[in-house]
Amino acid sequence: MEAKNRQKADLNYLEDIKLPKMQRTVDLPDIIFNGRYRTLIHWFKDGKLTIDYEKAYAIIENLNYKELEPDKYLSYLVAVDMIYDKDYNLKSDINQRFYSGITNLPKVLRKCLLYDGEELAGVDVSNTQPLLLSELCNPIYLNQLKESKSIEVKEKLFDDFLTHLNTYPEDLKQYKKLVESGKLYESFVGIAPDFTREIVKENMVKIINDKGHNNTREKKILREALKQKFPTIAMLLTLLKSVNYKYTSYTLMTLEAQNFVIHFPEIFSYKEAHKNIPIFTVHDCFMTTTNHIDYLEKEIKTFFQNKLTINLPMKRE
């Protein structure tokens, strides 16, 4: 009976992925999940990941959430308890993102994580969404997304955008340089007297993921500036949102997961010298033991320079 249920689930999944992405509802079969994320799963299965419970509890108490935000206080305790009990709750979503007990753990508590008794350290990719937008400006990849029904877009906009990309637009080159240098947000600070880096960053993320409506002054100013400074990126956002605005965030999350969560850990683990270097991920954050974090960061940068010719901007947690 169990084998028949698995077979039925597999067949349902194969039919489901023929639908446009927004219409898919079937969970990833276990055999695909275990294969796709096997490198990450390995480091949970050996049972060496745990958490310094006393340190984590002290941090939670000092945050004073017990009285001010009791629901958050309880959720933090639950997140700590699950890792302490080795209940890692591994799963993925429609965008291929990988979730675990670490993903659910608030950032302030990650410093309490231990692997085989050694503290974990993390390194984040900076301005991930703006960075990945430039990687989507690839005719081959866009055609693959369209053919696999991972995106739905208006045909004329799609054809016009591919034609535009064939001109090798200069603004796209400049955009990529700014993103890789970590200076994209700063480049917009002067467009209004009160615009700080924080205001630009907050509203850039909104513009990337919203419906395209200027319901605030900040979004209106920044959206217009984006069209003027980087028309290629503005065209890409218009294209991705032409049928359903959610395709922008879905596509960026999938690209992030494919590269950061699936491809890099898998390739990294092939080398014999890396067999004892654990890797844990929280979307665009990589974690390993403190004595390996410098080496891991160097390997990440080398990988993405060779694979995508990206000078990956990174920062320590």
C-alpha positions as CSV (number, residue, x, y, z in Angstrom):
1,M,0.0,0.0,0.0
2,E,2.8,2.4,0.9
3,A,4.6,1.8,-2.4
4,K,1.4,2.4,-4.3
5,N,0.8,5.7,-2.5
6,R,4.4,6.8,-3.3
7,Q,3.9,5.9,-6.9
8,K,0.6,7.8,-7.1
9,A,2.3,10.8,-5.4
10,D,5.1,10.7,-8.0
11,L,2.6,10.6,-10.9
12,N,0.7,13.5,-9.4
13,Y,3.9,15.5,-9.2
14,L,4.8,14.8,-12.8
15,E,1.4,16.1,-13.9
16,D,1.6,19.0,-11.6
17,I,4.9,20.4,-13.0
18,K,3.3,20.6,-16.5
19,L,1.1,23.4,-15.2
20,P,2.2,27.1,-14.9
21,K,4.1,27.6,-11.7
22,M,1.4,29.6,-10.0
23,Q,-1.1,26.7,-10.4
24,R,1.1,24.0,-9.0
25,T,0.0,22.5,-5.7
26,V,1.7,19.0,-5.3
27,D,4.5,18.6,-2.8
28,L,7.9,17.4,-4.0
29,P,8.2,13.6,-3.7
30,D,10.6,12.3,-1.1
31,I,12.9,10.7,-3.6
32,I,13.4,14.0,-5.4
33,F,13.7,16.0,-2.2
34,N,16.3,13.6,-0.7
35,G,18.3,13.7,-4.0
36,R,18.2,17.4,-4.6
37,Y,19.2,18.4,-1.1
38,R,21.3,15.4,-0.1
39,T,24.4,17.4,0.7
40,L,22.6,19.6,3.2
41,I,20.5,16.7,4.6
42,H,23.7,14.8,5.3
43,W,24.9,17.4,7.9
44,F,21.6,17.1,9.8
45,K,21.5,13.4,9.7
46,D,24.8,12.8,11.5
47,G,23.2,14.3,14.7
48,K,26.1,16.6,15.5
49,L,24.2,19.8,15.1
50,T,22.9,21.2,18.3
51,I,22.5,24.5,20.2
52,D,23.8,26.0,23.4
53,Y,20.5,26.0,25.2
54,E,21.6,28.1,28.2
55,K,23.1,30.7,26.0
56,A,20.1,30.9,23.8
57,Y,17.7,31.0,26.7
58,A,19.7,33.9,28.3
59,I,19.5,35.9,25.0
60,I,15.8,35.3,24.8
61,E,15.3,36.5,28.3
62,N,17.4,39.6,27.7
63,L,15.3,40.5,24.7
64,N,12.4,41.0,27.2
65,Y,9.9,39.4,24.8
66,K,8.2,37.5,27.6
67,E,6.2,40.5,28.7
68,L,6.3,42.7,25.6
69,E,5.6,40.1,22.9
70,P,4.6,36.8,24.5
71,D,3.8,35.1,21.1
72,K,7.3,35.9,19.8
73,Y,8.8,34.7,23.1
74,L,7.2,31.3,22.8
75,S,8.1,31.0,19.1
76,Y,11.8,31.6,20.0
77,L,11.7,29.0,22.7
78,V,10.1,26.5,20.3
79,A,12.7,27.1,17.7
80,V,15.5,26.5,20.2
81,D,13.8,23.4,21.6
82,M,13.4,21.8,18.2
83,I,17.1,22.1,17.4
84,Y,18.1,21.0,20.9
85,D,15.8,17.9,20.4
86,K,17.3,17.4,16.9
87,D,13.9,17.8,15.4
88,Y,15.2,19.7,12.3
89,N,11.9,19.7,10.3
90,L,13.5,19.5,6.8
91,K,11.4,20.6,3.8
92,S,11.3,22.6,0.6
93,D,8.8,24.8,-1.2
94,I,7.7,25.5,-4.8
95,N,10.7,27.8,-5.3
96,Q,13.1,25.1,-4.3
97,R,14.0,26.9,-1.1
98,F,15.3,24.5,1.6
99,Y,13.9,24.9,5.2
100,S,15.2,23.5,8.4
101,G,15.3,24.3,12.1
102,I,18.1,26.8,11.4
103,T,15.9,28.6,8.9
104,N,13.2,29.1,11.6
105,L,15.8,30.2,14.2
106,P,15.9,34.0,14.7
107,K,19.2,35.5,13.5
108,V,20.1,36.7,17.0
109,L,20.1,33.1,18.1
110,R,22.3,31.6,15.3
111,K,25.4,32.4,17.4
112,C,24.3,29.7,19.8
113,L,24.5,26.9,17.1
114,L,27.1,24.2,17.5
115,Y,28.3,21.5,15.2
116,D,30.2,18.7,17.0
117,G,30.7,21.1,19.9
118,E,32.2,23.9,17.8
119,E,30.4,27.2,17.2
120,L,29.0,28.0,13.8
121,A,29.7,31.2,11.9
122,G,27.9,32.6,8.9
123,V,28.5,34.7,5.8
124,D,25.7,36.3,3.8
125,V,25.4,37.3,0.2
126,S,24.8,41.1,0.0
127,N,21.8,42.7,-1.9
128,T,20.8,39.3,-3.2
129,Q,17.7,40.2,-5.1
130,P,19.3,43.1,-7.1
131,L,22.2,40.9,-7.8
132,L,20.1,38.1,-9.2
133,L,18.1,40.5,-11.4
134,S,21.2,41.0,-13.5
135,E,21.6,37.3,-13.9
136,L,18.0,37.0,-15.2
137,C,19.0,39.2,-18.1
138,N,20.1,36.1,-20.0
139,P,18.1,35.1,-23.2
140,I,18.9,31.4,-22.8
141,Y,17.8,31.3,-19.2
142,L,14.6,33.4,-19.9
143,N,13.6,31.0,-22.7
144,Q,14.2,28.0,-20.4
145,L,11.9,29.6,-17.7
146,K,9.2,30.3,-20.3
147,E,9.3,26.8,-21.8
148,S,9.2,25.1,-18.4
149,K,6.2,27.4,-17.5
150,S,8.2,28.7,-14.6
151,I,7.2,32.2,-15.7
152,E,4.1,33.4,-17.6
153,V,4.7,36.7,-19.6
154,K,3.2,38.7,-22.4
155,E,4.6,37.6,-25.7
156,K,5.4,41.0,-27.1
157,L,7.1,42.2,-24.0
158,F,9.2,39.0,-24.0
159,D,10.2,39.4,-27.7
160,D,11.0,43.1,-27.1
161,F,13.1,42.4,-24.1
162,L,15.2,39.7,-25.9
163,T,15.7,42.1,-28.8
164,H,16.9,44.7,-26.3
165,L,19.3,42.3,-24.6
166,N,20.9,41.6,-28.0
167,T,22.0,45.2,-28.1
168,Y,24.3,44.5,-25.1
169,P,22.9,47.5,-23.2
170,E,25.5,49.5,-21.4
171,D,23.3,50.3,-18.4
172,L,23.2,46.5,-17.6
173,K,27.0,46.4,-17.4
174,Q,27.0,49.5,-15.1
175,Y,24.2,48.0,-12.9
176,K,26.1,44.7,-12.5
177,K,29.3,46.5,-11.5
178,L,27.4,48.6,-8.9
179,V,25.7,45.5,-7.4
180,E,28.9,43.5,-7.2
181,S,30.7,46.4,-5.5
182,G,27.9,46.7,-3.0
183,K,27.2,50.3,-4.0
184,L,23.9,50.0,-5.8
185,Y,21.8,51.6,-3.0
186,E,24.3,54.4,-2.6
187,S,24.0,55.3,-6.3
188,F,20.4,56.4,-5.6
189,V,20.9,58.4,-2.5
190,G,21.2,61.7,-4.3
191,I,17.9,61.5,-6.2
192,A,16.0,63.2,-3.3
193,P,17.3,65.3,-0.4
194,D,16.0,63.0,2.3
195,F,17.0,59.7,0.7
196,T,19.4,57.6,2.8
197,R,20.8,54.3,2.0
198,E,18.3,52.6,4.3
199,I,15.4,54.3,2.6
200,V,16.7,53.3,-0.9
201,K,17.3,49.7,0.2
202,E,13.8,49.4,1.8
203,N,12.0,50.8,-1.2
204,M,14.1,49.0,-3.8
205,V,13.1,45.7,-2.3
206,K,9.5,46.8,-2.4
207,I,9.8,47.9,-6.1
208,I,11.3,44.6,-7.1
209,N,8.4,42.6,-5.5
210,D,5.4,44.8,-5.7
211,K,2.5,45.1,-8.2
212,G,4.1,48.2,-9.8
213,H,1.9,50.7,-8.1
214,N,3.4,54.0,-6.7
215,N,1.5,54.2,-3.5
216,T,4.2,56.1,-1.7
217,R,6.3,59.1,-2.6
218,E,9.5,57.1,-2.0
219,K,8.5,54.4,-4.4
220,K,7.4,56.8,-7.1
221,I,10.7,58.7,-7.0
222,L,12.9,55.6,-6.8
223,R,10.9,53.7,-9.5
224,E,11.3,56.6,-11.9
225,A,15.0,56.9,-11.1
226,L,15.5,53.1,-11.8
227,K,13.8,53.5,-15.2
228,Q,16.2,56.4,-16.1
229,K,19.4,54.9,-14.7
230,F,18.9,51.2,-15.5
231,P,16.1,50.8,-18.1
232,T,17.1,47.2,-18.7
233,I,16.3,46.2,-15.2
234,A,13.1,48.2,-15.3
235,M,12.1,46.4,-18.5
236,L,12.8,43.0,-16.9
237,L,10.6,43.8,-13.9
238,T,7.8,44.9,-16.2
239,L,8.2,41.7,-18.2
240,L,8.2,39.4,-15.1
241,K,5.1,41.1,-13.7
242,S,3.2,41.3,-17.0
243,V,0.9,38.3,-16.1
244,N,1.3,38.0,-12.4
245,Y,3.5,40.2,-10.3
246,K,4.5,37.3,-8.0
247,Y,6.6,35.8,-10.7
248,T,9.3,38.3,-9.9
249,S,9.8,37.1,-6.3
250,Y,9.2,33.5,-7.2
251,T,11.8,33.6,-10.0
252,L,14.4,35.3,-7.8
253,M,13.9,32.9,-5.0
254,T,14.2,29.9,-7.3
255,L,17.4,31.3,-8.9
256,E,18.8,31.9,-5.4
257,A,17.9,28.4,-4.2
258,Q,19.4,26.7,-7.4
259,N,22.7,28.4,-7.0
260,F,23.2,28.9,-3.3
261,V,21.4,26.0,-1.8
262,I,21.6,23.2,-4.4
263,H,24.5,23.8,-6.9
264,F,27.2,25.2,-4.7
265,P,26.9,22.8,-1.7
266,E,26.8,19.8,-4.1
267,I,29.9,20.9,-6.1
268,F,31.8,21.8,-2.9
269,S,31.1,18.4,-1.3
270,Y,32.7,16.6,-4.3
271,K,36.2,17.4,-3.2
272,E,37.8,14.9,-0.8
273,A,39.3,17.8,1.2
274,H,35.8,19.1,2.0
275,K,34.3,15.9,3.4
276,N,34.7,17.1,6.9
277,I,33.6,20.7,6.4
278,P,29.9,21.0,7.3
279,I,27.6,23.4,5.3
280,F,24.3,24.8,6.5
281,T,22.3,27.3,4.6
282,V,19.6,29.9,5.4
283,H,18.6,30.9,1.8
284,D,21.4,33.4,0.9
285,C,23.5,32.7,4.1
286,F,26.1,30.0,4.4
287,M,27.2,28.6,7.8
288,T,30.0,26.4,8.9
289,T,32.2,25.9,11.9
290,T,34.3,29.0,12.9
291,N,37.6,27.4,11.9
292,H,36.3,26.8,8.3
293,I,34.4,30.0,7.6
294,D,37.2,31.9,6.0
295,Y,38.0,29.0,3.7
296,L,34.3,28.5,2.9
297,E,33.8,32.2,2.0
298,K,36.8,32.0,-0.4
299,E,35.4,28.9,-2.1
300,I,32.0,30.5,-2.5
301,K,33.4,33.5,-4.2
302,T,35.6,31.4,-6.5
303,F,32.7,29.2,-7.5
304,F,30.4,32.0,-8.5
305,Q,33.2,33.9,-10.3
306,N,33.9,30.8,-12.4
307,K,30.3,29.7,-12.8
308,L,28.4,33.0,-13.3
309,T,31.3,35.5,-13.6
310,I,29.9,37.2,-10.5
311,N,32.1,38.9,-8.0
312,L,29.8,37.8,-5.2
313,P,29.4,40.6,-2.6
314,M,29.5,39.0,0.9
315,K,29.3,40.1,4.5
316,R,29.8,38.3,7.8
317,E,26.8,37.8,10.1
